[in-house]
Amino acid sequence: MRPKDQQFGDVVLECKNLSISYFTRAGEIPAVIDFNMTLRQGESIGLVGESGCGKSTVALAVMQYMGKNGGIVGGDILYKGRSLTSFSSEELRQLRGNEIAMVYQEPMASLNPSMLIGTQLMEVPLYHDNVTEAEARERALQMLDDVKLPDPERVMRSYPHQISGGQQQRVVIAMALLSKPSLLVLDEPTTALDVTVEAGIIELIGEIAGKYNTSMIFISHNLGLILETCDRVNVMYSGQVVEEGPVDEVFDRMRHPYTQGLFGCIPLPGADKTARPLVPIRGQLPLPHMRPNGCYFGPRCDHFVEGTCDGGLIEMETVSSNTHHQVRCPRWDQIDWSSYSPEGLSGEALQAGEPVLNIRGMRKYYEVRDSSISALISGKRVRYVKANERVDFDAKECQTVAIVGESGCGKSTFAKVMLGLETATDGEVVFQGNDLANKPVQSRSPQEIGSVQMIFQNPFDTLNPSHTVGGQLARVIKKFGVESDPEKVRQRVFELLDLVKLPRDFAKRRPRQLSGGQKQRVGIARAFAGNPKMVVADEPVSALDVSVAAAVTGLLMDIQRTYRTTLLFISHDLSLVRYLADRVVVMYLGNIVEQGTTDEVFAPPYHPYTEALLSAVPIADTSIEKKRIILEGTLPSVLNPPKGCPFNTRCPRKIGRICETDVPPVIEDRPGHLIACHIPIEELREVDPVIVQTGSDDKTAAE
């Protein structure tokens, strides 16, 4: 957590009227324009905004990693009073990793897969601090202990692929902090991690930065993380800072329409998909060479006034001189925010129909053969990965059922069984009266395949780059027997593009000509091309900007309303689950530990694992207080799961040996709300809410 009321030291980094351009065959591309920032010792500043707004360009400029075609064309970056452009190549090498360090989004891209972790860590003090190998090893071990990695000796002897993603990110943070840098740049450091791991990493970054009085630049699209980690925030749009100030003040008294738009795109606790739906920002971020005159946000702004907002470069204006809250908007003091209520995406509430999916006792085991000497001696040459262990739940027509849990909990394995990519080891998966548990996709009819479709997480890898959008949609239409006449197929392609709100001429385009959000819309259109009765959506918006994610979320709801489709929504974003889902299924290590309506799962009584998941969700609301529950340890191996309750090795509410020896009973709080736990239901009902609204002296539960 970021410190409150902390006094900061001298200026570490100062960006003065910074402008950065890239030079291509097409000419100069201005990436960042008139960027100003002052960072003091021990202070943390967040950079937020949509993809392409210039956040990472600023970070790369600070590291002087802009490549041969990038450069500073105006202004300057001062590190401790000296211009970074005046540093020689050797001075920059000494500076990077020693005084300025960077943590990247993907930890595996930062670690050498062919070198032991210990060797990579020891390189930092050996190169920068001229110490002996023994001293370097000792410092590396101490830093691994500081970042709370279990068994640092084992980690030192491991290769990167032998530890989990969360542990890899902790190693990268340890590497960045080994020389106790004055400045730490973090570029989306937790995007690829589970919420529980993310919570631990954020806690860790705050502790370590406090211990070494490190200054931080934190780049993220997650506004909740910025609130938890930063003292100040810079909101960027199309290469410019449009609002900046103390994080609490900007979040509570935002004065730029773009900042307001970002908050309208994220599902805060008060959001409701029918009463208070998300409001995506219309239009798209302008390309650098197509920026409009005046305010760059003008074409997307509901408050645009011709002659005022398009009259040349807009300067920053002071909202509060005491807190240095500034905004780049000529009308910030004229807008009546209290009466501004833009229309959201949704409409009437959806009424669920009859049950269409009934899953009873479904298990999925994978056989693993062990040829090691110990296995030969013991005779246990065959072991089983228990990916799903007795899964039971139902889904109704036009209902959204969210499946949540950490990576490795069995969510995607269940989805593969639904789609026929895997067959179940035991149990029933009855969809519309047909048991699909042991029916692989090769044995299913086109109608059966078309009735259950999937929207994948990554829109970039799921479309054929050599085929047009129209060709890929037409193939699905013909394959599943929806239409065969060429003219009717063509008309159906146009209807699908209309459905996902894309222009019809996109049928002639190839995927490379589309943005990420547009590709995901094509992926949704393809999923609905076969008129499915059920769609499995596997993290469908996690790779998208918040504004695009809000639009895609609303689109899914519109299509569900039109076709009365059942939606199985796999996600680790519990804020989005709270907003979108009708029912929630919480999985841990292949087991369902809790299920019920969304309101039931998000309010006491909780399963202890559900409680921990909720506490890990970053919420971009200063009036929210959360209980802090940081899970210790990592997810146990599915090859050797714990006996008794699967959660007992990490459970903060463990009550004794019964948790280690006996499988917990499934207790019913009320009809349909089931919790698998040894703790008596009366005791679980006494647990305080995780999320609490503190709008007044009398705290009321937000859920």
Secondary structure, DSSP 8 states (H G I E B T S, - for coil): ---SS----SEEEEEEEEEEEEEETTEEEEEEEEEEEEEETT-EEEEE-STTSSHHHHHHHHHT---TTEEEEEEEEEETTEEGGGS-HHHHHHHBTTTEEEE-S-HHHHS-TTS-HHHHHHHHHHHHS---HHHHHHHHHHHHHHTT-S-HHHHHTS-GGGS-HHHHHHHHHHHHHTT--SEEEEESTTTTS-HHHHHHHHHHHHHHHHHHT-EEEEE-S-HHHHHHH-SEEEEEETTEEEEEEEHHHHHHS--SHHHHHHHHTS--TT-BTTTB------S----GGG--SS-TTGGG-TT--TTTSSSS----EEEETTTTEEE--TTTTT--GGG-----S--S-----SEEEEEEEEEEEEEEE--SHHHHHHT--EEEEEEEEEEEEEEETT-EEEEE--TTSSHHHHHHHHHTSS--SEEEEEETTEE-TT--GGGS-HHHHHHEEEE-S-TTSSS-TTS-HHHHHHHHHHHTTS--SHHHHHHHHHHHHHHTT--GGGGG--GGGS-HHHHHHHHHHHHHTT--SEEEEESTTTTS-HHHHHHHHHHHHHHHHHHT-EEEEE-S-HHHHHHH-SEEEEEETTEEEEEEEHHHHTSSS--HHHHHHHHT-----TTEEE------S----TTS--SSSTTTTT-TT--STHHHHS---EEEEETTEEEE-SS-HHHHHTS--SEEE-SSSS-EE--
